[in-house]
Amino acid sequence: MTTKIAILGCGTVGRQVLLQIHAHLSRLAALGRPVEVTGVLVRDPSRPRGLGALEGLLTADASALGEADLYIEVMGGTVRPLELLAPAIAAGKPLITANKALLAERWDALLPLAERGLLRYEASVMAATPVIAPLAQLGRSAGPTSLEAVLNGTCSYILSRMERGVSYRTALAEAQSLGYAEDPPTLDVDGWDAAHKLTVLGRLLFDPGFSLDRVAVQGIGDLHPEDLAAADRAGQALRLVAEISFEGGWRGRVWPKRLPKDHPLAWTPLSRNALLFSGTDGGTWLLSGPGAGGAATASAILGDLFSWAQGIPGPRPLGWVAAPPPEPS
Ligand SMILES: NC(=O)c1ccc[n+]([C@@H]2O[C@H](COP(=O)([O-])OP(=O)(O)OC[C@H]3O[C@@H](n4cnc5c(N)ncnc54)[C@H](OP(=O)(O)O)[C@@H]3O)[C@@H](O)[C@H]2O)c1
């Protein structure tokens, strides 16, 4: 039986999702899971998107999505997606999402799907670089002691320009003109995008009760090129770091942090995201790769679609007890 897929959103990510699914229809059918995209929800279906005949799938009529068997949410926001998805969630239909804000802020609404392995969200953190599945496995094999990550490419770009003496305002304008920064850019530069991603990871690995309000957030807007120059003179680099550590409970922090230049998060190429996970057995793991962009993010959605097609459940919460505090070293 053909599975009907509804896609919510056809912007930077959703357009690529639609194209990539259509490029892989025969592979999905070969797995015994033929699929058909039956509708793609947008605000303005009349706007040309270079999709050829697939543009006929665009609709602004949410009721046209009602009959789908599987939902892919790439529209963003925390209110409208849940209004649209509530019936699908209640009916226990599989959901794939890239929406870290929704995952961070409305996990309560998504939990019924997550508990049944029906929620997949690999694209939400570090986009094309798989971190949810590998970290879930690491969390089972080596209890976490800390996590440190660079999760926002826009901030990395701006800081790299400021290292060269460019002012914050000019670097931000460059990032916007290159299409890196969202409009408005506040989620990126004020640190909330990284905080959303950190909340997703905190909940997955450290404590099922980890929530956004456990993350202290400071963006990069108050930095000046002199701050980066001073760090450079001290053999350090400034990065927007998102980290989790134990301080009487698992706590998160997003902040412009000085790192030694030989620190893995400092030398990771600026076009990539990177994450350093430390486990109870003293091991550390570095995950690094493309962390944003339409095609890259869509590839992670496609990976989730294939995992669904192969019957692999979405990442289940890890036992739902908080990880114990790390042993004193
Ligand atoms: N961009 C990335 O690199 C990236 C990476 C990882 C995760 N994500 C996440 O992926 C999601 C999508 O990001 P994006 O960059 O693709 O966003 P985007 O370019 O702004 O696209 C959003 C899409 O959703 C549609 N939409 C928004 N609100 C709507 C509403 N109320 N009713 C109907 N349609 C609506 C828009 O329709 P119109 O086209 O008609 O305006 C547009 O097609 C977000 O949750 C984001 O955080 C993005």
The ligand as an SDF file (V2000), in Angstrom:
LIG
                    3D

 48 52  0  0  0  0  0  0  0  0999 V2000
   17.3840   26.3290    6.9430 N   0  0  0  0  0  0  0  0  0  0  0  0
   18.2020   25.4780    7.5650 C   0  0  0  0  0  0  0  0  0  0  0  0
   19.4070   25.3700    7.2580 O   0  0  0  0  0  0  0  0  0  0  0  0
   17.6640   24.6000    8.6640 C   0  0  0  0  0  0  0  0  0  0  0  0
   18.5150   23.6480    9.2630 C   0  0  0  0  0  0  0  0  0  0  0  0
   18.0060   22.8010   10.2530 C   0  0  0  0  0  0  0  0  0  0  0  0
   16.6830   22.9460   10.6670 C   0  0  0  0  0  0  0  0  0  0  0  0
   15.8980   23.9090   10.0810 N   0  0  0  0  0  0  0  0  0  0  0  0
   14.5080   24.0190   10.5320 C   0  0  0  0  0  0  0  0  0  0  0  0
   13.6580   23.6430    9.4650 O   0  0  0  0  0  0  0  0  0  0  0  0
   12.4410   24.3810    9.5290 C   0  0  0  0  0  0  0  0  0  0  0  0
   12.2150   25.1070    8.1990 C   0  0  0  0  0  0  0  0  0  0  0  0
   13.2880   26.0040    7.9800 O   0  0  0  0  0  0  0  0  0  0  0  0
   13.4410   26.7620    6.5880 P   0  0  0  0  0  0  0  0  0  0  0  0
   14.7620   27.4300    6.6290 O   0  0  0  0  0  0  0  0  0  0  0  0
   13.1150   25.8560    5.4360 O   0  0  0  0  0  0  0  0  0  0  0  0
   12.2800   27.8630    6.7140 O   0  0  0  0  0  0  0  0  0  0  0  0
   11.6500   28.7690    5.5370 P   0  0  0  0  0  0  0  0  0  0  0  0
   12.5860   28.8590    4.4010 O   0  0  0  0  0  0  0  0  0  0  0  0
   11.1970   30.0220    6.1830 O   0  0  0  0  0  0  0  0  0  0  0  0
   10.3820   27.9390    5.0350 O   0  0  0  0  0  0  0  0  0  0  0  0
    9.2120   27.8380    5.8130 C   0  0  0  0  0  0  0  0  0  0  0  0
    8.1170   27.2510    4.9390 C   0  0  0  0  0  0  0  0  0  0  0  0
    6.9570   27.0470    5.7310 O   0  0  0  0  0  0  0  0  0  0  0  0
    5.8410   27.7270    5.1440 C   0  0  0  0  0  0  0  0  0  0  0  0
    5.0480   28.2830    6.2300 N   0  0  0  0  0  0  0  0  0  0  0  0
    5.5010   28.9990    7.2870 C   0  0  0  0  0  0  0  0  0  0  0  0
    4.4770   29.3410    8.0690 N   0  0  0  0  0  0  0  0  0  0  0  0
    3.3670   28.8520    7.4990 C   0  0  0  0  0  0  0  0  0  0  0  0
    1.9850   28.8700    7.8430 C   0  0  0  0  0  0  0  0  0  0  0  0
    1.5210   29.5010    8.9200 N   0  0  0  0  0  0  0  0  0  0  0  0
    1.1100   28.2380    7.0140 N   0  0  0  0  0  0  0  0  0  0  0  0
    1.5530   27.5940    5.9130 C   0  0  0  0  0  0  0  0  0  0  0  0
    2.8470   27.5370    5.5360 N   0  0  0  0  0  0  0  0  0  0  0  0
    3.7320   28.1630    6.3190 C   0  0  0  0  0  0  0  0  0  0  0  0
    6.4140   28.8220    4.2520 C   0  0  0  0  0  0  0  0  0  0  0  0
    5.4910   29.0980    3.2150 O   0  0  0  0  0  0  0  0  0  0  0  0
    5.8280   30.2030    2.0510 P   0  0  0  0  0  0  0  0  0  0  0  0
    6.9690   29.5960    1.2730 O   0  0  0  0  0  0  0  0  0  0  0  0
    4.5990   30.3280    1.2490 O   0  0  0  0  0  0  0  0  0  0  0  0
    6.2270   31.4350    2.7880 O   0  0  0  0  0  0  0  0  0  0  0  0
    7.7070   28.1480    3.7670 C   0  0  0  0  0  0  0  0  0  0  0  0
    7.4510   27.3600    2.6420 O   0  0  0  0  0  0  0  0  0  0  0  0
   12.5770   25.3080   10.7370 C   0  0  0  0  0  0  0  0  0  0  0  0
   11.9980   24.6980   11.8500 O   0  0  0  0  0  0  0  0  0  0  0  0
   14.0810   25.4160   10.9240 C   0  0  0  0  0  0  0  0  0  0  0  0
   14.4680   25.7020   12.2460 O   0  0  0  0  0  0  0  0  0  0  0  0
   16.3580   24.7200    9.0980 C   0  0  0  0  0  0  0  0  0  0  0  0
  1  2  1  0
  2  3  2  0
  2  4  1  0
  4  5  1  0
  4 48  2  0
  5  6  2  0
  6  7  1  0
  7  8  2  0
  8  9  1  0
  8 48  1  0
  9 10  1  0
  9 46  1  0
 10 11  1  0
 11 12  1  0
 11 44  1  0
 12 13  1  0
 13 14  1  0
 14 15  2  0
 14 16  1  0
 14 17  1  0
 17 18  1  0
 18 19  2  0
 18 20  1  0
 18 21  1  0
 21 22  1  0
 22 23  1  0
 23 24  1  0
 23 42  1  0
 24 25  1  0
 25 26  1  0
 25 36  1  0
 26 27  1  0
 26 35  1  0
 27 28  2  0
 28 29  1  0
 29 30  1  0
 29 35  2  0
 30 31  1  0
 30 32  2  0
 32 33  1  0
 33 34  2  0
 34 35  1  0
 36 37  1  0
 36 42  1  0
 37 38  1  0
 38 39  2  0
 38 40  1  0
 38 41  1  0
 42 43  1  0
 44 45  1  0
 44 46  1  0
 46 47  1  0
M  CHG  2   8   1  16  -1
M  END
$$$$
